């Protein structure tokens, strides 16, 4: 059976070249970078090289890169660390409602310790309006955090415009670029951000190696204390193997970014077209143009996401679902609810995210497999039955 | 999330008794599309025995599997026996359900009770059916 992995937004496989670069650091060059002897030095050199490569991918200086364990850690570090280190200037933070939970939950925690947070809405396509950012700014505002692109619907935010506003007001600006790094160009200087999160396993690096960029001179309070690593800002013996992998993945991304976008955009468009042509009552979520090249998020009326996901899985196709039934809270996606997706259709949402291993044949296979699954589930659905009866009355 | 048992997967992939019963003696619809599951259960009653049961369900794997199982369980049972079918019995017959999916078995019990309620209503007999207590979210349709 054909295997089609369309869940690259969840994680990507480690690229063979990345794995190759990592291998020596497990047991041959196993040193601790904090040690002065040759074995330690070797590991330190590898971490330094990875730092330079990671910095280079986003146009930063190596000393502005702090390695972390995950995108979630980078986001927690940025939000809490910057807020806490700058609290003498003010205690107001602005984020969007569609941020990842690793921004939203730390924001809630900060609220409990005396900060106030404004949660900005988006339009129906998932865009934050820069005017809304400007209007939300008060004398007390110290930090704005708006994601570069949303991980579910793929909408790419007007980061440059927002950065112009924050810069003018002297407010720090963090962007969660976990969903974008490696898929579209990410340059901290073009974007104009003061801090930025990225994660290796999102672009063919290993899990467990991520980074936070912090512009030189920006104050940030360490969240993990007790060591001199990462310039004293993030304690803990470095995940050398993972960091080496992240560096190599960053190097590959820098070299391949144009090629990736050129390959994935038409492939995604082919998938979107094929599904929309063969499934009725379907809604494409996110922005029609300002969207990640490998993202397709669609909601189908009268069918539930998990049941589609399970049937697709039986056909060898791996996707994600934004439905209530796949979440522990039994609530559908906060992102879809923010963009105004009807709560009933939100439960029929599938998130498909393509990668460089996907071929046109894979895409055509999905286009052949999903519509009959939807038809089968609709034949079983009382909601579809009611809709058909209503249409007949009309 | 916990994995489904092979029995759940079997009932999900090959559900029994899908469809409608024309001129059913009892029909019950429970759940809410916002919560992600709606079940509609049809029963045919002859004398005091449920001779046929069918369902239509909008929902996750567990919702479809519990619908399939509850229709299997009621067929051939007397009304009194059917009234005793609990959500736990449905879940057990499926080899268990992940904890977060137990509400699907509650919904299956409710769908059955709602169909039995409808049966009594159509007969003009006061209904002895007690709807199970809802834990958590509302499942009644507007």
Boltz contact constraints between the chains, C-beta under 6 A:
constraints:
  - contact:
      token1: [A, 304]
      token2: [B, 36]
      max_distance: 6.0
  - contact:
      token1: [A, 304]
      token2: [B, 58]
      max_distance: 6.0
  - contact:
      token1: [A, 304]
      token2: [B, 59]
      max_distance: 6.0
  - contact:
      token1: [A, 304]
      token2: [B, 60]
      max_distance: 6.0
  - contact:
      token1: [A, 306]
      token2: [B, 60]
      max_distance: 6.0
  - contact:
      token1: [A, 306]
      token2: [B, 61]
      max_distance: 6.0
  - contact:
      token1: [A, 307]
      token2: [B, 60]
      max_distance: 6.0
  - contact:
      token1: [A, 307]
      token2: [B, 61]
      max_distance: 6.0
  - contact:
      token1: [A, 310]
      token2: [B, 61]
      max_distance: 6.0
  - contact:
      token1: [A, 323]
      token2: [B, 36]
      max_distance: 6.0
  - contact:
      token1: [A, 324]
      token2: [B, 36]
      max_distance: 6.0
  - contact:
      token1: [A, 325]
      token2: [B, 36]
      max_distance: 6.0
  - contact:
      token1: [A, 325]
      token2: [B, 60]
      max_distance: 6.0
  - contact:
      token1: [A, 328]
      token2: [B, 100]
      max_distance: 6.0
  - contact:
      token1: [A, 343]
      token2: [B, 34]
      max_distance: 6.0
  - contact:
      token1: [A, 344]
      token2: [B, 33]
      max_distance: 6.0
  - contact:
      token1: [A, 344]
      token2: [B, 34]
      max_distance: 6.0
  - contact:
      token1: [A, 347]
      token2: [B, 36]
      max_distance: 6.0
  - contact:
      token1: [A, 380]
      token2: [B, 18]
      max_distance: 6.0
  - contact:
      token1: [A, 380]
      token2: [B, 56]
      max_distance: 6.0
  - contact:
      token1: [A, 381]
      token2: [B, 58]
      max_distance: 6.0
  - contact:
      token1: [A, 382]
      token2: [B, 38]
      max_distance: 6.0
  - contact:
      token1: [A, 382]
      token2: [B, 40]
      max_distance: 6.0
  - contact:
      token1: [A, 382]
      token2: [B, 56]
      max_distance: 6.0
  - contact:
      token1: [A, 382]
      token2: [B, 58]
      max_distance: 6.0
  - contact:
      token1: [A, 383]
      token2: [B, 33]
      max_distance: 6.0
  - contact:
      token1: [A, 383]
      token2: [B, 58]
      max_distance: 6.0
  - contact:
      token1: [A, 385]
      token2: [B, 56]
      max_distance: 6.0
